[in-house]
Amino acid sequence: MAAPLYTADILRLATQIPHLDRLLDPDASIERRSPVCGSRIVVDVQTDDAGRVIALGQEVRACALGQASAALMGQHAIGKSADELAAARDALTLFLAGQSDNPGDWPGLEIFRAAIPHSARHASIRLPFEAVAMAAAQARIDA
């Protein structure tokens, strides 16, 4: 029997999204949408001179899986560089695709193991990590 997709832990995380206020003066803002499920996220970042995220804002309109992913991303993105955020995005992508058994170093991503066979849900889970990695990279370019 397959593990349940929407566990109590996923649903709990979905209600604990940090940094839900958009930033007034971001260094970069990125909007990502999933055409499969309609999930949408906007991520704003401010970065320091070293390119590390020092402030984060997000607007999340997604299913419980996307919301849980936004919660995990938001809990640990402050202090990360664009390269670290891109590595987290890439590790999560490989994990969901079944190309790696390891979701990477980002805390909590193991929670999405039950979603691996549900490829239609992957885009929503990836959105927050794609958006924050793109925003940090854009802030570095614009600096």
N, C-alpha and C positions, 0 to 999 in steps of 0.2 A: 504494500500500500504506500502511495506517495505521501510525502510529508505535506502538511497543510501549507498553502501559500500565504494566507493572511493569519499569522500567528498573533497571540496576545502581545508578544514583544514588538512585532511590526506595528500593530495598531497603537501601542503605547508610544513608540517613537514618533509615529505620525502626528501625535498631539503635542510633541515637544520640540518643535522647530525653532531654533534660536535665530536671532538677527532678522526678524520678519519686517523690520522697518527699512524702507529704501534709504540709501544715503543721499544727502542733499547735494554733495559735491564729490561724486565718485571720480576716480582716475579712469575708470572704465566700467561700462555696463554692457552686459550680454544677455540677450533673450534667446532661449532655445525652446523649441516645440517638438513634440512627437506627433508625426502625422498618423501613426497607428492608433493611438488612444486619445489624442487631444491634450495630453498633459503639456503644461507650459511653466517655465520658470524664468525669472529675470534675476540676475545676480549683479550687484554693484560691488566694486572693491576700491579701496584706497590702499596704496602701497608705500613703503618707506623707500629711502635711497638705495637700499640693498635689494629692492624688488619683492620684499616679503609683504604679505597681506597684513595690514594693520587695522582695517575696518571692513566689515562685510554687511551687506544688506541683501535681502532676498524676498521676492514675491513668488509664492508657490501656488499653482493651481494644478494639482495632480492627484492621482489615485493614492491610496494608502502606501503603496510601495514607493512611489515618487516622493511622497511626504516623508517617509521614513529615511529615504536616501538623503533628502535635503537636511533632515535633522542630523544625521551622521556627518555629512559634509560640514554643516554649520558649526558643529561642536568642536571641530579640529582644524578648520581652515586658517584661522588667525595664526600668523607666524610662519606660514608656509610660503615657499617661493613658487614661481610659475613652473619650474622644473619638477618640484615635489608634487604639485597639484596635477601636472600632466602625467607623472608616473602613477599616481593614485588612479586617475581616470583610465589609463591604459591597463593597469592590473585588474581593475574592476571589469573592464570590457572583456579581457581574456578569460577571466573567471566565469562570467555569465555565459560566454560562448562555449564553455567547456574545454577551452584550450589550456587552462591552468587550474590546478587544484587549490591554488593559493590566491586569495583575494587581495594580497599585498599587505603592506604595513599599516594601512589605515584602520584604526580601531573600529570594530563592529561590523565590518562588511560581510563576515561569515554568515550573518543573519539572512543574507539573500541566497544561500545555497539552494533552498527549495524552489527558487525561481528559475534555476538553470534550465529545466525542461520547458519552461513557458516563455519562448522567445518573443512573443508579442508584448511581454511585460518588461523586457530588457531596456527598451528605449526610455521608459519612464524612470527606471532606476538609475540609468546613466546620466540623465539630464542635469542634475545638480553638479555632478563632477565635471561634465563637459563644459557647463557654463562658467564655473569658477576657474577652471584651467584656462579657458579662452579669455576671460576677463583679466586674469593676472598677466597672461601673455600680452594682451592688448595694452595694459597699463605700462608694461615694460617697454613696449615699442613707442608709446606716446611720451614716455619720460624724457 
